[in-house]
């Protein structure tokens, strides 16, 4: 990571039924509602220093189409910061619809594995606005809202698609997601080594030590969810660690 760069922190806003929720390991039966007003939550994170937000349309991920447009538009308008959106975006029409809601970037997961040629076309059609989302359990890619696990390894998929003109890659370890068991730092380091794409880590960030260890990697960003919502971590503390890491990063 070049000197002067730092890990960007993306507070997560997961939407289901228009509410702000968190799941455990992507399990829709293990849902916790953290607020009925996602836009208010977005304003809170921005007030605490967030410069970007990560939005997930959980209903869309399950149904295979974008569904929480009203909530996404409200978040974008209320926050005033760049937002990226994932969940159920599996056609060019879906991407256009999501971008029309005001998000800066869209995250493509399931369809990327199903049709790399389509992903390449979308990366060319929407330059700088398409992010590859790789969700993995035990290193294997999971699709369809994490309901199915494929035979393709996450590292293999990343290497196969690294030549595309993508904005970034979000790598989620779903065995850690929402479990407050710590980030899989080793897996994130392996992904950084496997692809030249900017990598955004996701899943399991629980302690300030997790943040320090991730900030030491050549990561572009890190998504933080449940630990923020439950008060185990404070956003200002996380941002301070990332700022300190920026000062300590040697020349590349």
C-alpha positions, 0 to 999 in steps of 0.5 A, a space after each residue: 500500500 503506497 505511503 499516504 494511503 489508508 484503509 477506508 472504513 465502510 459502516 454497513 447498512 443492511 436492509 430488510 423490509 425497509 429496516 436496518 438489520 444484521 444477520 448472523 452468517 447470512 442466515 435470514 432466520 438469525 436477524 437482529 433489527 437495529 433500527 426502523 430508519 436506515 437513513 437516520 442510521 446513515 446520518 449517525 455514521 456520517 456524523 461520527 466520521 464515515 466518508 463512505 457507506 456500504 449498503 446491502 439489499 438483503 431482500 434483493 439478494 434473496 429474490 435476485 432483484 433490487 427491492 429496497 429502492 426507497 430506503 437506498 434513495 433515502 440513505 444516499 440523500 441523508 448521508 451525502 457521502 458515496 455509497 456502494 450497494 450490493 444484493 440481487 443485482 443480476 442484470 444490466 437493468 438492475 444495475 441501471 436501476 440501482 445507480 438511478 437511486 444515487 449510489 456511486 457503485 454497485 457490488 456484483 456477486 452471484 452473477 459474476 460467478 455465473 457469467 464472467 463475460 457479462 461482468 466484463 461487459 458491465 465493467 466496460 459499460 459502467 466504468 468505475 462503478 462496478 465492484 466484484 463481490 466475493 462471499 466465501 465460506 471456508 474459502 469457497 464462493 457462496 452465491 444467491 444471498 449466501 444460500 449456496 456454496 460453489 466448488 469455486 475457490 474465492 482466490 481462483 475467482 479473484 485471479 480469473 477476473 482480475 484483468 477486468 476494469 473493476 473499481 474494487 473487490 469486496 471479500 466477505 468471509 461469511 463464516 465470520 460475518 455477524 458472529 463477532 469472532 474476529 476478522 479472518 486476517 490471513 484470508 484477507 492477506 491472501 486475497 490482497 496477494 492474489 489480485 491487483 484489484 483494490 480489496 475491501 475486507 468484510 466479516 467478523 471485525 470485532 476488536 480494535 486489534 482486528 482493525 489494527 491487523 487489517 489496517 496493516 494489510 494493503 487493503 483499500 477498505 474494510 466493512 464494519 457492521 455488528 460490532 458498531 451496532 452493538 457498541 463494541 467498537 466506536 467508529 471514531 476509534 476505528 478511524 483513528 487507528 486507520 489514520 495512525 496506520 497511514 502515518 506508519 506505512 512505509 514507502 512501497 
